[in-house]
Amino acid sequence: MALLHPDRTLEQLALLEVYAAEFDWYCFCLVCGHAPGRGQDTLQSLYQAQARRRGNRMRELYPLVCAHWDAVNLANQMAQARDDWTRARLHSRLREAKVRHRTVVQSLRGAWAGT
């Protein structure tokens, strides 16, 4: 699969690396009440690269999009939490969501690299 469009595959892998590298910082900013657009911009770039490459955007990216929004929603809830107990519970759930997110990123990395 990677041999059919090596340039596009490399483009997607590069975008995935940028996205993955920025995601933890993005979530941290959201938890602190800031809303940097870069995390969603990079996800959108991945989505568009997938569309150019395969035409079927969501099949491969659906798990990443779901994992992204699970973590983002929890980070936003954590920013709005008013008490320490709720914040601690949400922090635990956010850590779990970020682990799922990293697992999805690793899976995509392997699929796009052809392994």
Steps between C-alpha positions, in 0.01 A plus 500: 500500500776746589683420177213626283530863616831536685496883502148518638571229754806693618288816515241324715763350729662842543163659580422219745833558678434875529147436622611240758784720625266795558203312642609478865582872506167575333312306771702673773406840356133402491511384863643841593211672323683602182379403154788475253375415152811311393384158627190504285685658206745211494217246525327676210822483295520126566139463394562689175817302422305179551230626263757579231666164543209263530179691453350309793577733786331354801569129481861525617472830686174436686673344805743794515223758473304324776806474727584864431157628597473272804819653639411856395154480657645366826764776503229761451290346778804501725555871432141569606506278811429692819620257766810288554313169512342553157829627363688193629240264352516678164880502512500122537260463207710742292815293563313190379371686193852616415627142525227391257596791275868398498398142419298618200790718381737202524255285307472758221876545495541126444227480236634795302859380522389168353582285801 
